[in-house]
């Protein structure tokens, strides 16, 4: 849980998470036998299930670093970027990031399905909007929308020219997709799994639970 410390807490990829860290800190203070790392991962697993998703495999036993240092702080840039300039470069980047952690194409697409939840905020990532119309419900809607919605490059926002990073929006402007989302469809292997999960929510739940449990165990 080295994101508690500088410089990691200030990385761009972690923007907007200070409130969540503070919320979880209150919980760990009430349960001092629970490490922060265990609390964060358990909260993630429980939230998925609470929002209608599958049960996530989880075990306790993570130990917290007591201070930042070269031995326990990873360098910046280890998290995926949403846009590397074009579909092929972005998909290659996603494979590099997740492949380093031992994930294959199927697991990468399954984990991308977490974008069924939540939204982007301009004061954090710079992007804006939710991926789905039920952002607090875990489902396969992300994959269904990827395939069935008509996506165009966002040009305006609240009646003014859009000045944020390039993103896509639905016909009515209510939903968004990151370049790394939409460009999954440009890769034959990635698209295969997008189509599978759009057709079979139970399969998506099964694969997501396994992949997310694997991620939490790293």
C-alpha positions in Angstrom: 0.0 0.0 0.0 2.8 2.4 -0.9 0.3 4.7 -2.6 -0.1 6.2 0.9 3.3 7.9 0.4 4.9 10.4 -1.9 5.8 10.3 -4.7 3.3 7.5 -5.6 0.2 9.3 -4.2 0.9 12.2 -6.5 1.3 10.3 -9.7 -1.1 11.3 -12.5 -2.5 7.7 -12.7 -3.5 7.9 -9.1 -5.2 11.3 -9.4 -8.6 11.5 -7.6 -7.9 8.7 -5.2 -7.0 10.8 -2.1 -10.7 10.7 -1.0 -10.8 6.9 -1.3 -7.6 6.5 0.6 -8.9 8.8 3.4 -12.1 6.8 3.6 -10.3 3.5 3.9 -7.9 4.9 6.5 -10.9 5.4 8.8 -11.7 1.7 8.4 -8.1 0.5 9.1 -8.0 2.6 12.2 -11.0 0.8 13.5 -9.5 -2.6 12.6 -5.8 -2.3 13.4 -5.2 -6.0 12.8 -6.2 -5.5 9.1 -3.3 -4.2 7.0 -4.0 -1.3 4.6 -3.2 -3.5 1.7 -5.7 -6.2 2.8 -8.3 -3.5 3.4 -8.0 -2.0 0.0 -8.1 -5.3 -1.8 -11.0 -6.6 0.3 -12.9 -3.4 -0.3 -12.5 -3.8 -4.1 -13.6 -7.4 -4.0 -16.6 -6.6 -1.7 -17.7 -3.7 -3.9 -17.8 -5.8 -7.0 -20.0 -8.3 -5.3 -22.2 -5.6 -3.7 -22.8 -4.0 -7.1 -24.2 -7.3 -8.6 -20.9 -8.8 -9.8 -19.3 -12.2 -9.0 -17.6 -13.3 -5.8 -13.9 -12.5 -6.1 -11.3 -14.9 -4.6 -9.5 -13.1 -1.8 -7.2 -14.0 1.0 -5.6 -11.9 3.8 -1.9 -11.7 4.6 -0.6 -8.6 2.8 2.0 -6.6 4.8 2.2 -2.8 4.6 5.4 -0.9 4.0 6.0 1.5 6.8 7.8 4.1 4.7 8.7 4.7 1.0 12.0 3.5 -0.3 13.7 2.1 -3.4 12.9 -1.5 -2.3 9.1 -1.0 -2.1 8.2 1.9 -4.4 7.7 1.1 -8.1 8.7 3.7 -10.7 6.0 5.9 -12.3 4.6 4.8 -15.6 3.7 1.2 -14.7 0.0 1.7 -15.1 -1.7 1.6 -18.5 -2.2 4.8 -20.6 -5.5 5.3 -22.4 -4.0 6.6 -25.6 -0.6 5.9 -27.1 -1.4 7.7 -30.4 -3.0 4.9 -32.5 -4.8 1.6 -32.0 -1.8 -0.7 -32.6 0.5 1.2 -30.3 -2.1 1.4 -27.6 -3.0 -2.3 -27.7 0.7 -3.1 -27.7 1.2 -0.9 -24.6 -1.8 -2.6 -22.8 -0.3 -6.0 -23.6 3.1 -4.9 -22.2 1.6 -3.5 -19.0 -0.6 -6.5 -18.2 1.7 -9.1 -19.7 4.4 -8.1 -17.3 2.1 -9.1 -14.5 1.3 -12.4 -16.2 -2.1 -11.6 -17.8 -3.0 -13.0 -21.3 -5.4 -11.4 -23.8 -8.5 -13.0 -22.4 -7.7 -11.8 -18.9 -6.9 -8.3 -20.2 -10.3 -7.9 -21.9 -12.1 -9.4 -18.9 -10.4 -6.8 -16.6 -11.3 -4.0 -19.0 -15.0 -4.9 -18.3 -14.6 -3.2 -14.9 -15.3 0.0 -16.9 -18.9 -1.0 -16.5 -18.5 0.9 -13.2 -17.8 4.5 -12.4 -16.9 7.4 -14.6 -14.0 9.7 -15.6 -13.6 13.1 -14.1 -11.9 16.0 -15.7 -10.2 17.0 -12.5 -8.5 13.6 -12.2 -7.8 11.9 -15.6 -8.9 14.8 -17.8 -11.5 12.6 -19.4 -15.2 13.0 -18.8 -18.2 10.8 -18.4 -19.5 7.3 -17.6 -19.0 4.2 -19.7 -22.4 2.9 -19.1 -25.9 4.0 -18.1 -25.8 2.1 -14.9 -22.4 3.1 -13.4 -23.0 1.5 -10.0 -24.1 -1.9 -11.4 -21.6 -4.5 -12.5 -22.6 -6.1 -15.8 -21.5 -6.9 -19.3 -23.0 -3.6 -20.6 -19.6 -2.2 -21.3 -19.0 -4.8 -24.0 -22.5 -4.5 -25.4 -22.2 -0.8 -25.7 -18.7 -1.1 -27.3 -20.2 -3.1 -30.1 -23.6 -1.7 -30.5 -23.3 2.1 -29.8 -22.2 4.5 -32.5 -19.1 6.2 -31.1 -17.6 9.4 -32.4 -14.7 11.7 -31.3 -15.9 14.1 -28.6 -15.9 17.7 -29.9 -18.0 19.7 -27.4 -18.9 19.7 -23.8 -21.7 21.5 -22.1 -22.1 23.7 -25.2 -18.4 24.6 -25.5 -15.5 23.1 -27.5 -14.0 20.1 -25.7 -10.5 20.9 -24.6 -9.7 17.6 -22.8 -7.8 14.6 -24.2 -9.2 12.8 -27.2 -12.1 10.5 -26.2 -15.2 9.0 -27.8 -18.8 9.7 -27.0 -22.2 8.1 -27.7 -24.6 9.7 -30.1 -26.4 11.6 -27.3 -23.1 12.6 -25.7 -24.1 10.9 -22.4 -21.5 8.1 -22.5 -17.8 7.9 -23.2 -15.2 5.5 -24.2 -11.4 5.9 -23.9 -9.3 5.3 -27.0 -8.0 2.1 -25.2 -11.6 0.9 -24.9 -12.7 1.5 -28.4 -9.5 0.3 -29.9 -9.9 -3.1 -28.4 -12.2 -3.7 -31.4 -9.3 -3.0 -33.8 -7.3 -6.0 -32.5 -8.5 -9.4 -33.7 -7.7 -11.2 -30.5 -9.1 -8.6 -28.2 -12.2 -8.2 -30.2 -12.9 -11.9 -30.0 -13.2 -11.7 -26.3 -15.2 -8.5 -26.4 -17.8 -10.3 -28.5 -17.8 -13.3 -26.3 -18.5 -11.3 -23.2 -21.2 -9.2 -24.9 -23.1 -12.3 -25.6 -22.5 -14.2 -22.3 -22.6 -12.2 -19.1 -22.1 -15.4 -17.0 -18.9 -16.1 -18.9 -17.7 -12.6 -18.3 -18.4 -12.8 -14.6 -16.5 -16.1 -14.3 -13.5 -14.8 -16.2 -13.5 -11.4 -14.5 -13.6 -13.0 -11.0 -10.6 -15.2 -11.8 -8.6 -12.4 -13.4 -9.4 -9.8 -10.7 -8.6 -12.3 -8.0 -5.3 -12.9 -9.6 -4.6 -9.2 -9.8 -5.4 -8.7 -6.1 -3.0 -11.6 -5.2 0.0 -10.0 -6.9 
